[in-house]
Amino acid sequence: MNMVLQHLSGAHEMIRTYSRRVELPVLGEVAVPPPDKVAYYAGVGVLAAIGVIEWPLALVITAGHVLADQHLSGLAKGVGEALETA
């Protein structure tokens, strides 16, 4: 039972982490990733800028991480909503 509560607490934290949004003039409302993700994306950008990795590879890596984060965020949100209705 304790393990289930730990997993649910982690899911709740993930939902709260991805609920930050910023209003941008041209783009509208945009979700802001947590600081550790921003640092990761910046690191991939720096590696591409100095030529350690190629730009297409940097874009694929970043897109993969963004999609994975969105998938995990959606799963956590679904678990949270299911628990609220239970």
Buried (B, 14 or more C-beta within 10 A) or exposed (E): EEEEEEEBEEBBEBBEBBEEEEEEEEEEEEEEBEEEBEEBBEEBBEBBEEEEBEEEEBEEBBEEBEEEBEEEBEEBBEBBEEEEEE
